[in-house]
Amino acid sequence: MSRSPVPNQQCPIRDVLDRIGDAWSLLVMFELSIGPCRFNALRRVIGTISQRMLAVTLRHLERDGLVDRTVLPLSPPQVEYTLTPLGASLMARLEPLRDWAVESQPHVHAARAAYDARAA
């Protein structure tokens, strides 16, 4: 039996993985799962993300309905980001992945070192 290719819009797994599989979306969403955060605070916490890439990532997450953007009535105006209920439901499913990553990181590092030692 042959399988025909499915366009991204028709494949729910590919559609979601396109969003959460990029370099920054999960890190942003993990930070927002702690609570609302302003743009510059997100940038400081994530560290290595450029201002432009953070803006693009937040725009994509907002477009997908995972993040809300609120302009705060301050002078100068500031913007705060929060997870939507849809974003929170995704994070509830991804928390086990975060837990696994934290628990398994030493093992992954050990495996990499062993591999590199064999390859050298």
C-alpha positions in Angstrom: 0.0 0.0 0.0 1.5 3.4 -1.0 1.0 6.6 1.0 0.4 9.8 -0.7 2.0 13.0 0.7 -0.3 15.1 2.8 -0.1 18.9 2.6 0.9 20.7 5.9 -2.6 22.2 6.3 -4.2 18.7 6.2 -1.8 17.0 8.5 -2.3 18.0 12.1 0.9 16.5 13.4 3.0 18.3 10.8 1.1 21.5 11.3 1.8 21.5 15.1 5.4 20.3 14.8 6.1 23.1 12.4 5.3 25.5 15.2 6.8 23.8 18.2 9.7 22.3 16.3 11.5 25.6 15.6 14.4 26.8 17.6 12.5 29.2 19.9 8.8 28.5 20.2 9.0 26.0 23.0 11.4 28.1 25.0 9.1 31.1 24.8 6.1 29.0 25.7 7.9 27.4 28.6 8.7 30.8 30.0 5.1 32.0 29.4 3.8 28.9 31.2 5.3 30.4 34.4 3.2 33.6 33.9 2.7 36.7 31.8 5.9 38.3 30.6 7.0 41.4 28.7 9.0 41.3 25.5 12.4 42.5 27.0 12.0 40.2 30.0 11.5 37.2 27.7 14.5 38.3 25.7 16.7 38.5 28.9 15.5 35.1 30.2 16.0 33.3 26.9 19.3 35.0 26.4 20.6 34.0 23.0 17.6 35.0 20.9 17.8 38.1 18.8 15.1 40.8 19.1 14.0 40.2 15.6 13.7 36.4 16.1 11.8 36.8 19.4 9.3 39.2 17.6 8.9 36.7 14.7 8.4 33.8 17.1 5.8 35.7 19.2 4.0 36.7 16.1 3.8 33.1 14.9 2.6 31.9 18.3 0.0 34.6 18.4 -1.2 33.8 14.9 -1.6 30.1 15.9 -3.7 31.1 18.9 -1.1 29.9 21.5 -0.1 33.3 22.8 -2.0 36.6 23.5 -0.4 40.0 23.1 -1.7 42.8 25.3 -0.6 46.4 25.0 -0.3 47.8 28.6 -1.6 51.4 29.1 1.7 52.7 30.3 3.9 55.5 29.2 5.8 54.5 27.1 3.4 51.6 26.1 4.6 48.2 26.9 3.5 44.8 25.6 2.8 41.7 27.7 2.5 38.2 26.4 0.5 35.3 28.0 -0.4 31.8 27.0 -3.9 31.4 25.8 -6.0 28.5 27.0 -5.0 26.6 23.8 -1.3 27.3 24.6 -1.7 26.2 28.1 -3.3 22.9 27.0 -0.3 22.3 24.7 2.1 23.1 27.5 0.3 20.6 29.8 1.1 17.9 27.2 4.7 19.1 26.8 5.7 19.3 30.5 6.6 15.6 30.5 9.0 16.3 27.6 10.6 19.2 29.7 10.8 16.8 32.7 12.4 14.1 30.5 14.9 16.6 29.1 16.0 17.8 32.6 16.3 14.3 33.9 18.1 12.9 30.8 20.5 15.7 30.0 23.4 14.2 31.9 22.9 10.9 30.2 22.7 12.6 26.8 25.9 14.5 27.5 27.6 11.2 28.6 26.5 9.5 25.4 27.8 12.4 23.3 31.1 12.3 25.1 31.4 8.5 24.6 30.5 8.8 20.9 33.0 11.7 20.4 35.7 9.7 22.1 35.1 6.7 19.8 34.9 8.9 16.7 38.2 10.7 17.6 
